[in-house]
Amino acid sequence: MTRANEKKVLTLSFLGVITLIILVIGATYAYFAAQGGGTENINVNANTATTDNLSFQVGEPISLTANQEDFGSGMGNKSGSTYARAILTANNATNNATRNYYIYLNITNNNFEYTTADEQAEILLKVTAPDDIEVTNIPELTQKTSGSGDNEVTGFDITTQTGLITIADNYEIVSNGTVAQEWLVEITFVNLNNDQNANTGKSFSASLIISEKPLLGNFANYITNKIYTGVDGENGLYYHDGLGSYTNASQEAGDNSYRYAGANPNNYVCFGSDEETCPADNLYRIIGVFDNQVKIVKNVPLNPIQWDINDSNNWQNASLNLEILNGSFITSFSSKWSDKISNSSWKIAGNNWANLGTSVVKNTYTNEIVSPLENTIYKSKIGLMYVSDYGYASSPENWQTVLYNYNLDSNINNNWLYQEIYEWLLTPNLDSYNQILAIANNGSVNHYNSAGTGCSARPTFYLNSDVFLSRGTGTQTDPYRIAL
């Protein structure tokens, strides 16, 4: 990273609202609808044992979209901008503080392509450091000049780039009072004065991440490549690829998922809070990784509640779904958190009791997820655990135990999801119009009327595949932290 010898320091008393200017330059072929650099900031405080305080702010994500109606003569380059800001306040004792931080550009979506034979850059990244000097060296990227005349732009070629790009690596900030450093990032689609219609309908999305510690990496990849060592059972993780050699490996789901199993694996994550010590109400646990998405479940359940006040097992209309989980619960999060939750497809058709509760977990998984009696999908952000989620959370030696008999000591002492409570699951029992499967307080899987009020509920959801980790070891006192 190029640094100037002197960094521009801004005191908070002079900080004002920064207007980010979207550049529009004359050109011939393409015009983009762009969004970026709004004023809704994210504040993340990183406090030490002293009174030094390092906080961060970032602008809104950048979004570029090309639609057919946007193409026309005389339209220009289109750009989106955003920023990342670090603010350091020194302690009162010494009035002197030095800290370091990291900034990343996270490209969450990019399906653009090169439209010229010589692959001229069509999407360029420009970064301006706090000293108002343009950054000219990012090791993983190549700087190029594209366009001509008034359309000529120089920047880093990210035409087909996706994933994480390091903008500032262990960058230093020094303060003898309160100072701020601001980084500006601009993404520009360049009109090449050629036919670029191949990019009609394409889109680009990216956001900035700023952190005091280097990111651990993509959350899903971290679990599957770091926590999973290649040996099933180490760190409580099992890879369900159907090829395991451990006890009852033949009972794997065979869906290429990675699932935590056993008594108490280190699979805690803090969600919905920036506090240094994660509040108990914000502790979640990782069920596993499914199709590159981390699936988590709330550790502290909601109070006992009816599955549906109308006593039906139709999840689409259930009051727990509409009024609670995808109502008051999801709206309790700020947008910076709710935006990290995937709008997922939930299997809600269910099956007969004999195919679910009185089966071993592999058969239950097949009857619940792979081949339910009906192929009913419900799209939403929040759901509940599947019966098979609970079954596979037990250590593998129990995977040939019928789920109705999961009250055996060998299971309840080796199943991290068991909490000695009555707890709703997502799956209906199709033998009756109002029967829902649930975990009983003795650990067995049973079924109850949906209008019953004796069951708690633990909200369950999938995180977006582009979520990154900033720190943590997964223990209850040091849960994984999500980069914002």
Salt bridges, closest charged atoms under 4 A:
GLU113 OE1 - LYS202 NZ 2.70
ASP132 OD2 - LYS8 NZ 2.54
ASP157 OD2 - LYS144 NZ 3.00
GLU182 OE1 - ARG85 NH2 2.54
GLU212 OE2 - ARG99 NE 2.67
ASP255 OD2 - ARG259 NH2 3.14
ASP274 OD2 - LYS336 NZ 2.66
GLU276 OE1 - ARG471 NH2 3.72
ASP281 OD1 - LYS298 NZ 2.64
ASP389 OD1 - ARG259 NH1 3.47
ASP389 OD2 - LYS295 NZ 2.63
GLU423 OE2 - ARG458 NE 2.72
